[in-house]
Amino acid sequence: MNQITSFKSRLTDIAKKSILPTITEPSFSYGGGSFMVGGNITGTGTYITQSTVRQISTVTSCINIITEDVSKIPFHMEQMTETNGWVPVPLVSPIGNIVRYPNNRHTMKEIFRMCIDDLIMNGNAYIVIIRDDSGMPSEFIYVPYNSVSVYENEEGDLIYNATHKMFKNKTTSDSKEDGFTRNIHFEDMIHLKKNVINGEITGRGLIYTASEVFGLALAAQETAARTFNNGAALPGFIKTDEQVDEETATQIKSRFMEAQGGVNKSGSPAVISGATFIKTGMSPAELQLENARNQQTIEIARMLRIPLYKLAVPSSSETATLEEQEISYIHNTLNFYTNLIEEEFNRKIFLRRDMEKYRFHFDFTSIAIPDFQKRISAWAMAHTNGFVTSGYVAARENFPIPSDENGGNQYVVPVNQAVISGDDSVPLGLSTHDGDKTPVHDTPMKQAEEVQ
């Protein structure tokens, strides 16, 4: 125990001398102190860190799928209007422009990719809000998770000690601070958290909460690699018919490995007179190595809520259509990350009284209904029944927006319907008529121009 305490003390002294902020004492709860050196030792003997866990193909694939899918969903600042409901704020406006280009180094899509990666692997992601003199955001700066520490002050407010070179010559929460390291008030920090336990002020990443799952997958992968490297040479020993000296034993072993060791010599016969090979280990088939690796793939996909069809793994859900599986993936996986981002942006950027007028929002329209024909049919039905205007539909589909004079902001409703037992005087656009007389339109029909 004294050695561990001494180790923590020395490590803390080193961190204080560095440019990065120190990690506070509660951070040692992540992996019993191994958080400070970057990972956990698992029961399989594998060491799980950010680098080693990414060597598992399933982990890398799942992280890429989530980060890329979230970043490709259109992210807008929207304003509530009387005629068209929520509409995106034009990009030419200052706030609309920084949503797309938050700073001179990253796009918002790049920031989201990095944040989702940090959130999955480490449980925390940070974006610092740089404000102008009026209090409105002028920049969003992504800060890596290992460059931020957080503590709670005497008033119960969270203060973030963040370090980044992009802070130079910028005003943050404390206008008197300059340099690379700043104390950021919670109102100026977008803090995304995952796997928060018992009300902790920071989240926990998967490499600390589920390290054994990754350890098994990594051990199975390393076992497969060693199997291929050893070729047909299974674990065991060579028994000779008579006593041999050390030099002879070395020669017998070398001859056996020359014939059997390595991928290129796998399956080559070895002839050793007066000796017998006795197997002490199991073959890949006996180990059920392939089944073990497949099971770990399914386990990691389940943990990250990635449907198996995205990993090209057959599953029982193949009876559902691809569109149904995609919608399920949106609701069960992507919505968690997008809602988390939306809520943090909305409560850190807008006042409570403004949240009914403005919002940050991910638009799933093009993702949830990827087929153009189905999308247009849905818009046509909504427009015909008076739910949306033609101008709103054109804006959502990036079509030329009709002017107000051409009915861009007007709602239309079917004129051949009426409420049962309702008013019989609903105008249908036809003149009244008597008996068998053919009804005529009140206005003459517009004739098409003759084609020359």
C-alpha positions as CSV (number, residue, x, y, z in Angstrom):
1,M,0.0,0.0,0.0
2,N,2.9,2.4,0.8
3,Q,4.4,1.7,-2.6
4,I,1.2,2.6,-4.4
5,T,0.8,5.8,-2.4
6,S,4.4,6.7,-3.1
7,F,3.8,6.0,-6.8
8,K,0.7,8.2,-7.0
9,S,2.6,11.0,-5.2
10,R,5.5,10.9,-7.6
11,L,3.2,10.7,-10.6
12,T,1.2,13.7,-9.3
13,D,4.4,15.8,-8.9
14,I,5.3,15.0,-12.5
15,A,1.9,16.0,-13.7
16,K,2.1,19.3,-11.9
17,K,5.3,20.2,-13.6
18,S,3.9,19.5,-17.1
19,I,1.8,21.9,-19.2
20,L,-1.2,19.7,-18.9
21,P,-3.6,20.1,-15.9
22,T,-3.3,17.7,-13.1
23,I,-5.8,14.8,-12.7
24,T,-7.7,15.1,-9.5
25,E,-7.7,12.4,-6.9
26,P,-11.2,11.0,-7.7
27,S,-9.8,10.0,-11.1
28,F,-7.9,7.1,-9.5
29,S,-11.2,5.3,-9.2
30,Y,-10.9,4.5,-12.8
31,G,-9.2,1.1,-12.9
32,G,-7.7,1.4,-9.4
33,G,-5.1,3.9,-10.4
34,S,-4.3,2.4,-13.9
35,F,-6.3,5.3,-15.4
36,M,-3.2,7.5,-14.7
37,V,-1.0,5.3,-16.8
38,G,-3.5,4.7,-19.5
39,G,-5.3,1.3,-19.1
40,N,-6.2,-1.8,-17.2
41,I,-4.7,-5.2,-16.7
42,T,-7.4,-7.9,-17.4
43,G,-7.8,-11.5,-16.3
44,T,-6.3,-12.8,-19.5
45,G,-3.1,-10.9,-18.9
46,T,-3.6,-8.4,-21.7
47,Y,-3.1,-4.8,-21.0
48,I,-6.1,-2.7,-22.2
49,T,-5.3,0.9,-23.3
50,Q,-6.5,3.3,-26.0
51,S,-4.0,1.9,-28.4
52,T,-4.3,-1.8,-27.7
53,V,-8.1,-1.9,-27.8
54,R,-8.1,-0.3,-31.2
55,Q,-6.2,-3.3,-32.5
56,I,-9.5,-5.3,-32.2
57,S,-11.1,-4.9,-35.6
58,T,-14.6,-5.0,-34.2
59,V,-13.9,-2.1,-31.8
60,T,-12.4,0.0,-34.6
61,S,-15.2,-0.7,-36.9
62,C,-17.9,0.1,-34.3
63,I,-16.3,3.4,-33.3
64,N,-15.9,4.4,-37.0
65,I,-19.5,3.5,-37.7
66,I,-20.9,5.6,-34.8
67,T,-18.6,8.6,-35.3
68,E,-19.1,8.8,-39.0
69,D,-22.9,8.3,-38.8
70,V,-23.4,11.0,-36.2
71,S,-21.1,13.4,-38.0
72,K,-22.9,13.0,-41.4
73,I,-26.4,14.0,-39.9
74,P,-27.1,17.6,-40.7
75,F,-26.7,19.8,-37.6
76,H,-28.5,23.2,-37.6
77,M,-29.5,26.0,-35.4
78,E,-33.2,26.4,-36.0
79,Q,-35.8,29.1,-35.4
80,M,-39.5,28.7,-34.8
81,T,-41.7,30.5,-37.3
82,E,-45.4,31.0,-37.5
83,T,-45.8,29.6,-41.0
84,N,-43.2,26.9,-41.4
85,G,-42.4,25.8,-37.8
86,W,-38.8,25.0,-37.1
87,V,-36.5,26.2,-40.0
88,P,-32.7,26.4,-40.1
89,V,-31.1,29.8,-39.5
90,P,-29.4,31.0,-42.7
91,L,-25.7,30.2,-42.9
92,V,-24.9,33.8,-43.6
93,S,-25.8,34.8,-40.1
94,P,-23.0,34.7,-37.5
95,I,-24.5,31.9,-35.4
96,G,-25.5,29.9,-38.4
97,N,-21.9,30.1,-39.8
98,I,-20.1,29.0,-36.6
99,V,-22.4,25.9,-36.5
100,R,-20.8,24.8,-39.7
101,Y,-17.3,26.3,-39.2
102,P,-16.8,26.6,-35.4
103,N,-13.1,27.7,-35.6
104,N,-10.3,28.1,-38.1
105,R,-9.0,24.6,-37.6
106,H,-12.0,22.2,-37.5
107,T,-15.4,21.8,-39.0
108,M,-18.3,20.9,-36.8
109,K,-18.4,17.4,-38.3
110,E,-14.7,16.9,-37.3
111,I,-15.5,18.1,-33.8
112,F,-18.4,15.6,-33.5
113,R,-16.2,12.7,-34.7
114,M,-13.6,13.5,-32.1
115,C,-16.1,14.0,-29.3
116,I,-18.0,10.8,-30.0
117,D,-14.7,8.9,-30.0
118,D,-13.7,10.4,-26.7
119,L,-17.1,9.8,-25.3
120,I,-17.2,6.1,-26.1
121,M,-13.6,5.3,-25.1
122,N,-13.2,7.6,-22.1
123,G,-16.7,8.6,-21.1
124,N,-16.1,12.4,-21.5
125,A,-15.9,14.9,-24.3
126,Y,-15.3,18.6,-24.1
127,I,-16.0,21.7,-26.3
128,V,-15.2,25.1,-25.0
129,I,-17.5,28.0,-25.9
130,I,-15.7,31.3,-26.8
131,R,-18.1,34.2,-26.5
132,D,-18.0,37.8,-27.8
133,D,-18.8,40.9,-25.8
134,S,-22.5,40.4,-26.1
135,G,-22.3,36.9,-24.7
136,M,-23.1,35.1,-28.0
137,P,-20.8,32.2,-29.1
138,S,-18.1,33.2,-31.6
139,E,-16.1,30.0,-31.6
140,F,-16.3,26.3,-30.4
141,I,-13.0,24.7,-29.5
142,Y,-12.7,21.0,-29.1
143,V,-10.4,20.0,-26.2
144,P,-9.0,16.4,-25.8
145,Y,-10.3,14.5,-22.8
146,N,-6.8,14.2,-21.3
147,S,-6.3,17.9,-21.4
148,V,-9.2,18.7,-19.0
149,S,-9.7,18.2,-15.3
150,V,-12.9,19.1,-13.4
151,Y,-13.6,20.0,-9.8
152,E,-16.5,21.3,-7.8
153,N,-16.1,24.7,-6.1
154,E,-17.5,25.7,-2.7
155,E,-20.7,27.1,-4.4
156,G,-21.4,23.8,-6.1
157,D,-20.4,25.0,-9.6
158,L,-18.2,22.9,-11.8
159,I,-14.9,24.4,-12.9
160,Y,-12.9,22.9,-15.8
161,N,-9.2,23.3,-16.0
162,A,-8.5,23.0,-19.7
163,T,-5.3,23.3,-21.8
164,H,-5.2,24.0,-25.5
165,K,-3.0,26.2,-27.8
166,M,-6.0,27.6,-29.5
167,F,-6.9,29.5,-26.3
168,K,-4.0,31.9,-27.0
169,N,-5.3,35.5,-27.5
170,K,-8.9,34.5,-26.8
171,T,-11.1,35.5,-23.9
172,T,-12.6,32.7,-21.9
173,S,-14.6,32.6,-18.6
174,D,-12.0,34.6,-16.7
175,S,-11.1,37.6,-18.9
176,K,-7.9,38.1,-16.9
177,E,-6.5,34.7,-17.9
178,D,-4.2,34.3,-20.9
179,G,-1.9,31.5,-22.2
180,F,-2.8,27.9,-23.0
181,T,-4.3,26.8,-19.7
182,R,-7.6,28.3,-18.5
183,N,-10.3,27.8,-15.8
184,I,-13.6,27.4,-17.7
185,H,-16.9,27.9,-15.9
186,F,-19.5,25.2,-16.5
187,E,-21.7,27.6,-18.5
188,D,-18.9,27.9,-21.1
189,M,-18.1,24.2,-21.4
190,I,-20.0,21.7,-23.5
191,H,-19.4,18.5,-21.4
192,L,-20.7,15.3,-22.8
193,K,-20.8,12.4,-20.3
194,K,-21.5,8.7,-20.6
195,N,-21.6,5.9,-18.0
196,V,-22.0,8.2,-15.1
197,I,-22.1,6.3,-11.8
198,N,-23.6,7.5,-8.5
199,G,-23.8,11.1,-9.6
200,E,-20.1,11.5,-10.4
201,I,-19.1,14.7,-12.1
202,T,-17.4,12.8,-14.9
203,G,-18.2,9.8,-17.0
204,R,-16.4,6.5,-17.5
205,G,-15.2,5.0,-20.7
206,L,-15.6,1.5,-21.9
207,I,-12.0,0.6,-21.5
208,Y,-12.5,1.0,-17.8
209,T,-16.0,-0.3,-17.3
210,A,-15.8,-3.3,-19.7
211,S,-12.1,-4.0,-20.0
212,E,-12.5,-7.8,-19.6
213,V,-14.6,-8.0,-22.7
214,F,-11.9,-6.3,-24.7
215,G,-9.3,-8.4,-22.9
216,L,-10.9,-11.6,-24.1
217,A,-11.2,-10.3,-27.7
218,L,-7.6,-9.2,-27.7
219,A,-6.4,-12.5,-26.2
220,A,-8.3,-14.5,-28.9
221,Q,-6.8,-12.3,-31.6
222,E,-3.3,-12.8,-30.2
223,T,-3.8,-16.5,-29.9
224,A,-4.9,-16.7,-33.6
225,A,-1.8,-14.7,-34.6
226,R,0.5,-17.0,-32.7
227,T,-1.2,-20.0,-34.2
228,F,-0.5,-18.8,-37.7
229,N,3.1,-17.8,-36.7
230,N,3.8,-21.3,-35.3
231,G,2.3,-23.1,-38.3
232,A,1.6,-26.7,-37.4
233,A,3.9,-26.7,-34.3
234,L,1.5,-27.2,-31.5
235,P,2.6,-26.8,-27.8
236,G,4.2,-29.9,-26.6
237,F,7.6,-31.7,-26.0
238,I,9.7,-34.2,-27.9
239,K,10.4,-37.5,-26.2
240,T,13.6,-39.3,-27.3
241,D,14.1,-43.1,-27.0
242,E,17.3,-42.6,-25.1
243,Q,19.0,-40.0,-23.0
244,V,20.5,-37.1,-25.0
245,D,22.8,-34.3,-24.0
246,E,21.8,-30.6,-24.3
247,E,23.5,-30.0,-27.6
248,T,21.6,-33.0,-29.2
249,A,18.3,-31.8,-27.7
250,T,18.8,-28.4,-29.2
251,Q,19.5,-29.9,-32.7
252,I,16.4,-32.0,-32.5
253,K,14.3,-29.1,-31.5
254,S,15.8,-26.9,-34.2
255,R,15.2,-29.5,-37.0
256,F,11.6,-29.8,-35.9
257,M,10.9,-26.1,-35.8
258,E,12.7,-25.6,-39.2
259,A,10.2,-28.0,-40.8
260,Q,7.1,-27.0,-38.9
261,G,7.5,-23.4,-37.6
262,G,6.1,-20.4,-39.4
263,V,3.3,-19.7,-41.9
264,N,5.4,-20.6,-45.0
265,K,6.3,-24.1,-43.6
266,S,2.9,-24.9,-42.1
267,G,2.1,-28.5,-43.0
268,S,5.6,-29.6,-44.0
269,P,6.5,-33.1,-42.8
270,A,9.3,-33.5,-40.2
271,V,11.3,-36.7,-39.9
272,I,13.1,-37.2,-36.6
273,S,14.5,-40.7,-35.9
274,G,14.4,-41.9,-32.3
275,A,12.0,-39.2,-31.1
276,T,8.3,-38.8,-30.5
277,F,6.3,-35.5,-30.3
278,I,3.8,-35.4,-27.4
279,K,1.2,-32.7,-27.7
280,T,0.4,-30.7,-24.5
281,G,-1.7,-28.0,-26.0
282,M,-4.9,-27.8,-28.2
283,S,-5.3,-27.1,-31.9
284,P,-7.3,-24.1,-33.0
285,A,-10.3,-26.4,-33.7
286,E,-10.0,-27.9,-30.2
287,L,-9.8,-24.4,-28.8
288,Q,-12.9,-23.4,-30.8
289,L,-10.9,-20.2,-31.6
290,E,-13.2,-19.2,-34.5
291,N,-16.3,-19.5,-32.4
292,A,-14.6,-17.6,-29.5
293,R,-13.7,-14.7,-31.8
294,N,-17.2,-14.6,-33.4
295,Q,-18.7,-14.5,-29.9
296,Q,-16.5,-11.6,-28.9
297,T,-17.5,-9.7,-32.0
298,I,-21.2,-10.1,-31.1
299,E,-20.4,-9.1,-27.5
300,I,-18.7,-5.9,-28.5
301,A,-21.4,-5.1,-31.0
302,R,-24.0,-5.6,-28.3
303,M,-22.2,-3.4,-25.9
304,L,-21.9,-0.6,-28.4
305,R,-25.4,-1.2,-29.7
306,I,-24.2,-1.8,-33.3
307,P,-26.6,-4.0,-35.4
308,L,-24.7,-7.0,-36.8
309,Y,-25.7,-6.3,-40.4
310,K,-23.3,-3.2,-40.2
311,L,-20.5,-5.6,-39.4
312,A,-21.4,-8.1,-42.1
313,V,-22.3,-10.7,-39.4
314,P,-25.4,-12.8,-40.1
315,S,-28.2,-12.5,-37.5
316,S,-31.7,-13.6,-36.8
317,S,-33.0,-10.0,-37.5
318,E,-32.4,-10.5,-41.3
319,T,-36.1,-11.1,-41.7
320,A,-36.6,-7.3,-41.2
321,T,-36.0,-5.1,-44.2
322,L,-32.8,-3.0,-44.4
323,E,-34.9,0.2,-43.9
324,E,-36.5,-1.2,-40.7
325,Q,-33.1,-2.2,-39.3
326,E,-31.7,1.3,-40.1
327,I,-34.6,3.0,-38.3
328,S,-34.1,0.7,-35.3
329,Y,-30.4,1.6,-35.4
330,I,-31.2,5.3,-35.4
331,H,-33.6,5.1,-32.4
332,N,-31.6,2.7,-30.3
333,T,-28.0,3.9,-31.0
334,L,-27.6,7.3,-32.7
335,N,-30.4,9.1,-30.9
336,F,-28.5,8.8,-27.6
337,Y,-25.5,10.7,-28.9
338,T,-27.5,13.3,-30.9
339,N,-29.9,14.0,-28.0
340,L,-26.9,14.4,-25.7
341,I,-25.3,17.0,-28.0
342,E,-28.5,18.8,-28.6
343,E,-29.4,19.2,-24.9
344,E,-25.9,20.4,-24.0
345,F,-25.8,23.0,-26.8
346,N,-29.3,24.2,-26.1
347,R,-28.9,24.7,-22.3
348,K,-25.4,26.3,-22.6
349,I,-26.2,28.6,-25.5
350,F,-29.8,29.8,-25.0
351,L,-31.6,31.3,-22.1
352,R,-34.6,29.4,-20.8
353,R,-37.0,32.0,-22.3
354,D,-35.4,31.6,-25.7
355,M,-35.6,27.8,-25.9
356,E,-39.1,28.0,-27.4
357,K,-37.8,30.2,-30.2
358,Y,-34.4,28.7,-31.0
359,R,-32.8,25.3,-30.8
360,F,-29.9,23.2,-32.1
361,H,-31.1,20.1,-33.8
362,F,-29.9,17.1,-35.8
363,D,-32.1,16.6,-38.9
364,F,-32.6,12.8,-39.4
365,T,-34.9,13.3,-42.4
366,S,-32.5,12.3,-45.1
367,I,-31.1,9.5,-42.9
368,A,-34.3,7.9,-41.8
369,I,-35.9,8.0,-45.3
370,P,-33.0,7.6,-47.7
371,D,-35.2,6.7,-50.7
372,F,-36.0,9.9,-52.7
373,Q,-39.3,8.6,-54.1
374,K,-40.7,7.7,-50.7
375,R,-39.5,11.0,-49.3
376,I,-41.2,13.0,-52.0
377,S,-44.4,11.0,-51.7
378,A,-44.4,11.7,-48.0
379,W,-43.9,15.4,-48.5
380,A,-46.7,15.5,-51.2
381,M,-49.1,13.8,-48.8
382,A,-48.2,16.3,-46.0
383,H,-48.5,19.3,-48.3
384,T,-51.8,18.1,-49.8
385,N,-53.3,17.7,-46.3
386,G,-52.2,21.1,-45.1
387,F,-49.5,20.1,-42.7
388,V,-46.7,22.0,-44.4
389,T,-46.2,24.7,-47.1
390,S,-44.6,24.2,-50.4
391,G,-41.8,26.7,-49.3
392,Y,-41.0,24.5,-46.3
393,V,-40.8,21.4,-48.4
394,A,-38.6,23.1,-51.0
395,A,-36.2,24.4,-48.2
396,R,-35.9,20.9,-46.6
397,E,-35.1,19.3,-50.0
398,N,-32.8,22.1,-51.2
399,F,-35.2,23.0,-54.1
400,P,-35.7,26.5,-55.3
401,I,-38.1,28.2,-52.8
402,P,-41.2,29.6,-54.3
403,S,-42.1,33.2,-53.5
404,D,-45.0,34.3,-51.3
405,E,-46.8,35.5,-54.5
406,N,-46.6,32.0,-55.9
407,G,-48.0,30.4,-52.7
408,G,-44.7,29.5,-51.1
409,N,-46.1,30.2,-47.6
410,Q,-49.7,29.2,-48.1
411,Y,-51.3,26.0,-46.8
412,V,-53.6,24.0,-49.1
413,V,-56.3,21.6,-48.1
414,P,-58.5,19.2,-50.1
415,V,-61.7,20.8,-51.3
416,N,-63.6,17.6,-51.8
417,Q,-63.9,16.8,-48.2
418,A,-66.2,18.1,-45.4
419,V,-67.0,17.2,-41.8
420,I,-69.8,14.6,-41.4
421,S,-73.0,16.3,-40.2
422,G,-71.2,19.6,-40.6
423,D,-72.0,22.8,-42.5
424,D,-73.3,22.1,-46.0
425,S,-72.1,25.4,-47.3
426,V,-68.5,24.4,-47.8
427,P,-67.5,25.9,-51.1
428,L,-66.2,23.3,-53.6
429,G,-65.3,25.8,-56.3
430,L,-68.5,25.0,-58.4
431,S,-71.5,27.1,-59.0
432,T,-74.9,26.1,-57.8
433,H,-77.2,24.3,-60.3
434,D,-80.7,23.1,-60.6
435,G,-81.9,19.7,-61.7
436,D,-80.0,18.0,-64.4
437,K,-78.1,21.1,-65.5
438,T,-74.4,20.5,-65.8
439,P,-72.5,22.6,-63.2
440,V,-70.0,25.0,-64.5
441,H,-67.0,26.6,-62.9
442,D,-67.3,30.1,-61.5
443,T,-64.1,31.0,-63.3
444,P,-63.1,29.9,-66.8
445,M,-60.5,27.2,-67.0
446,K,-57.0,28.3,-68.0
447,Q,-56.1,27.0,-71.4
448,A,-52.6,25.8,-72.2
449,E,-50.8,27.8,-74.7
450,E,-50.6,26.3,-78.1
451,V,-47.2,24.9,-79.0
452,Q,-45.8,26.4,-82.1
